[in-house]
């Protein structure tokens, strides 16, 4: 087959979608020498992807995500390549594309959180875009030959909300990053003094003081960070030296969070260093007390698996796909109850036996997920879609 992959989200600019697309391509190159691939990229990420396999070729498709141009100009670029199948790695499929395709739908979070509080746009424009989002994702789900999802939770949501039959949807679990694997940070070739010096310098670089708990990810409304701040306030009444690190890219939602930090009166205990590169983050994870994941909705949830790979105990929401992905390797709380969030974090901080148990179970659980396995399952979906 000649298979096209819409990789315009490839790389860090595309955040979680970018990581998914990158890992998919890296691992398809390892396992598939039979099919030919055409990879569509934007100008901003064109030089980030350099195929290592001869049957992979990249093509420039410098068209913005969710744009009007995407609906019309992307189609002739794809059609020029005479493809048998296209994999759109996100729901934003051009509605007039009428050839066989597979689409990955990561979640239906915009269905649940399509409120005015979740946007910074002029409201009439927001509502228009939200209407168009629902139209596009419904069309993508109905018209695609196969739908790929990252969890059974998301599969069931799509069946219920978008009225898609079960047999059309394939679950391919994602994974944490090998860069976070604890054994790498405990490299025996590096002396204890050198390692401690590196750890100290990284914490100083981001102005992080121990002890601290950490959250990594965006701070959109569904991530539920204001309730985590309320939980921190409760914890600080007994543990005034406990800090919270919120590692997130600087944007309008970042500015909103600063306001919430001040409102809760926890500005002396919250560190917001912005985006932290992977190598530094791996070191920071080894110095934290716990990773906290208070999200109200997730299609999969990669960050807690990264933390688990680092040997960091995880406290997480007991809703959405999170229990499916983390299993018995996390301690769960009601994300709508700051008191419960605080209580479960405190349990990790004060119960050494539980902490060691969560670390052991977490490292085992994270190792069960593999990007290579995800790519292999995706390749099988391509074969089903073309048969």
Phi, psi and omega in degrees: 000156167254115186246129175261143176234120176283097185252030182293346175269358187309136173092182187298332180299328181272007180047234184299321177296323179294321179292317177302311182296317180298312181293325177299311182293315180304319186273331172297323178300327182285327191251343185241106177254001187266314183273156175260138184239138172243121187251119183265127184227158173274168178299323184291336179240008185300319182275354177283330181255118178233104186305136177261341180258143185293336183269013176242132181223142181254148181226138179284127174224075188280072183232129185295150175295144173059023183262165175294324178299326178301325182287336185239315186281338181288326185300309180296329178296317178293315185296331179300334185274357177050061186269150175274332184204143175239138173252111172271119187280003177211170187288348189282066179274134176302128189292341179263006176284120190240022177253167186300132177212158172248141179231137172265123174248110188283330181188175174241036184300323181293336174294320184278326187242040178272050182255165180297334181288346183265010182224161174246006183278161171301127193304315178302322178293319179300311182295324177295315180294324180292321176298315181294322176303312182297321179295313183294314183292324177294317178297317180299317181292320183285323188269338180293149178290319178221150175243128176259134178228156184269359181200158175293329177302312180294322177303313181294323177297315181295320177300318184282313188278316185262359175058050179253136180293148184304319185295345181273346188252131180242132179267123173234103181297145177269203186200168171277175182268135177296339179298339184266358186302128188302322183299334178287322180285341178258033183305118184293343179285347179260129183293155179301319181296318180295318181295316180296322178295319179294316179300316180296318183292324179292317178298319179294323180303321182257011177057042180260128178249138177277152357280152180211152169253163187220145169233134178234130179146182178284170184238038174296168186307316185289348178285343166068031183292326177305323178289330174294323176296320177296321177295321178298319179300319177295316180296321182294340177294335178248333181233076187296345181266359181284130181248159176240126174258124176246103182265107183210153178295147180280120177204193182298323181291330173299315179296322177298321182293323176303317177300317180294323178300314180293319180301320180278351178072030182245022185299335179281351183240008180241130178245126180237085186279001185080202180291135178244123178300156187305313184297320177290320182297321179300321178290318180298320178303321183290345181257352183279164177271326181194154169258133182242130185233087187270016188303146178267346181201129178214141172280327178215288179102080181283319186307317179295332176290322174302314181297317179299320178299330179278358182081031181253126178294147186240133169249129190216163176299148180262023183232178178063213182277354192299311177298327177298318185279319186269340177056225181272010185271000179231162170260136189251150177225163172281113186291349178269357185239100180304328179295320179289321176302313180297319182297318182287324175295316180299326179297318177296320183291328189253344183250098185295324179296315178297317181302311180297323179295316180294321179298313181297312180294323181294316180295323178293314181298313182299326181288346180283344180260141185216132175294329178296318177296320178301316180295320179298317178294323178296319177300321177296325176295318177303316182295320177295319184293334184263355184273000000 
